[in-house]
């Protein structure tokens, strides 16, 4: 498939397979995504590859494309470096531990999946039929990996400066939210320290509901100190649900300390 700038692909710009899922990315699609990213690619094949999931290749072995896993590897490294340098310069007085926590929050899967959604990357993915039918366009690990692949493609096509511009544009508002809601803190550890100091009791967590299909489970957990519920939270894993419950618990703990 030829995605050289200014040349149309051999087939229609948007093609649908017999199952009704996207089977090709055309130049018009890539131009729309360019507008979202505010990047003008020299080589569209890099962007096309970044959007190609392994499941699509497994179901279409004759297509002259590569999947995005190598670009994902590269983009992951670029993100770590750019976010680290951004935080280092943004907070000159912040210690290493706090910087590490903020970087982890900015490059965690949920955050990167949110970036992918903001850029509408999910709309242009090439997925296998099974992956698409099972909600692949909304799966956090898949969206995270694709965003990393897109960053890898931008780096190869445009260099570090453009990759840095895209990442920092997304990172700044995300950072404001992370700091305002203390999302970079290990809420479970902080609440445990508080509960043991206040009550001499170790808090525990209990799953109260599980909903959704196997590929997209949502867990709801309660945080308890003794028999008292101090927080309830939901998430795509037990760990995320527990962290959400602990965040609520910390808010209640602050109120209790003020009394």
N, C-alpha and C positions, 0 to 999 in steps of 0.2 A: 504494500500500500504506500503510495507516494504522497507525503504530506509536505513537500517542499512549498515554501510560501508562494502564493499566487497560482498554484496549480491545484485543480480539483482532484479528489481521489478517483480511482477507476470506477467505483460504484457510486450509488447515490449518496448524498451527503449524510443522510440519516437512514440507516437500514435497520429493519426489524427482522428477527429470525422467525421461523414458523411458530415459535412459542410466544411471540409478542414481546420479547426482551431485546434490548439493544445489542446488535451484532457488529456494529461498526461505528467509529467516531469520524465524522466528517469535518471539513475545514470550518464550516459555519459554527459547529459546536465548539471547536477549539478556539475560535475567535471570541465567542461569548465567554468562555472560561478565561481567556487572556484579559478581557475587560474586567472581570471580577478580581483577578490577581494583579491587575495593572502592570502586566509584563507583556512585551512583544517578543515572541520566540523567533529565533532564526531558523531553528530546526523543529518542525512540528512533530517529527517522529519521536523525539524525546518526551514531549508532553503526552502523546498517544500511548507510549510505553508506560508512563507513570500511572495511567488510568486503567491499565490492563491487569486484571487479577489472574492468579494462577488457575482458578476454576474455569475461566474462559478459555485458556490455552488447553486445558485438559479436554474440554468438549469440542475444541476446534483445532485439532493438531495440524491441519493444513494451512492455517493462516500465517502469513509472514510477519508475525509480531513476536516480541519477547514479553514475558511478564515483568512486573514492576519490582521484583524482590531485590535485585541488585541496586536499583535506584533508591529503594527504601533504606538499605544499608548505608548508602552514601548520605542521604538526607538526614538520617538519624545523627550522624557525626556532625554535619553542618549545623543542625539545630542545637546540639549540645554546646558547640563552640560559640555560636552567635548569641545564644541566650546567656551563656556564662559571661561573655565579654560585655553584653548589654547590662547585666546586673552589676558587674564589677564597676563599670563606669557610672551607672545610675545611682549607686549607693556607696560612695567612697569611704564612708565610716562604718559600714556594716561588716560584722565579723563573718568568718568563713562558714560557720555552722548555719547562720541565717541565710546566707547566699545560697548554700547548698539546698536548703529547704525550699526556697523560692524557685530555684532552677528546677527542682524535682516537680514542683506543682505546675510549672509552665510547660514542661515537656511530658507530663504524664498522659496516658492514653485518652482520658476523658477530655482534657484540654485540647489536644491535637485533633480529636474527633469533632469538637466544637468548631475549631478553625476550619476543618474540611466542610462542615455544614454552612458556615458563614460564607465561604467562597463558592458554595453550591457544587462542590466537587462530586458529591454523591450522585448528582443527576447525570454525570458523564462517564460513570464507571462502566467498564466492560466486564461483566460477570457471567459465569456459567449459569445455565437455566436453574439448576438446583439451588445455587447460592443466592440468586436473585429471588426465587420463590420463597426461600427461607428467611428473607429479611436482611440479606447481606448489605444493602445500602444503608441500613441503620445500625449495623453492628459496630460497636466502638473500636475493637481491635482492627477491623478491616479499614474503617475510615482513618484511624490513626496511621496505619501503615501506608495508606494511599497519600495522605498529606505529606508524610516523610518522603515518599517517592516523588511527589511534585516538587518539593524543595530540592531534592537531588537533581531533578531535571532542570530547574531554574539555575542552580549552581553550574551545571555543565554547560548550559546554553548561554548564560549571561554573566557568570562569575559571582564572586562572593558579595560584591556590592549590592547587586539586585536581590540576591537571596536574603541578605541582611535587611534590606528595606522592607520586603514582604513580611519577614518574621517579626521585626520590631513594630510594624504597623498593627499586627494582630496581638502582639505581646503586651503592649502598653495598656489597653483597656482591660485585658484579662488580668494583668498584674494588679490593677486598682481593685478589682473584685476580690482577688485572692487575698490581698492584704486586709481589705475591709472586713472580710468574713473569716479571716485567719485560716484559710483553706490550706496553707502550707504547714500548719502546725500538725503534729501528731496528737490529735484530740484524745485518742484513747489513752495514751501515756499520760497526758496532762491531767485528764480527769481521774485516772487511777491514783496519781500522786496526791491530788486534792482530796479524794474520798478517803484514802488511807490516813491522811493527816487529820481530817475532820471527824471521821467516824471510826477509824481503825478497822475498816472493812474494805476488802477488795471487791470492786464492782464486777458484775457479770452481765453477759448479753444473752438474750433469748430470741430465737426466730419466732415471730408471731404469725406471719403469712408468707406464702410463696405463690407468685402468680406468673402468668405468661408461658409461652411455649419454651421448649427445652433450649432453643438457641438464643432466647431473649428473656431469661428469667428476671423477675424483680423480687428481691427479698425485703421484708420489713422486719426490723429488729428493735427490741426494747433494751434499754440500759437500766439496770437495777442495782441499787445499793441496799442490800438486805431484801425487804419486800417492797420497797418504794421505787416506783418508776421515775427515773430522772431524765429520760429522753427516748424518743422514737425516731427512727430514720429508715429510709428506703434507698436501695441501690441495686445495680446489676450484679453484685456479688455480696456475699456475707460481709466481707471486709469493708466494702464501701458503705453498706447499710450500717455497720457498727460505727464507722467513722462519723456518719451523719448523725447517729444517735448521740455519740459522744460530743459532737459540736453543740447539740441542743443542751446536753447535760452541763457543758461548760458555761453556757449562757445562764442557766439556772443557778449554777454554783456561784457565779459573779453576783447575782442578785442576792443569794443567801449570805454572801460575805459582807454585803452592804447593810444588812439588817442589824 
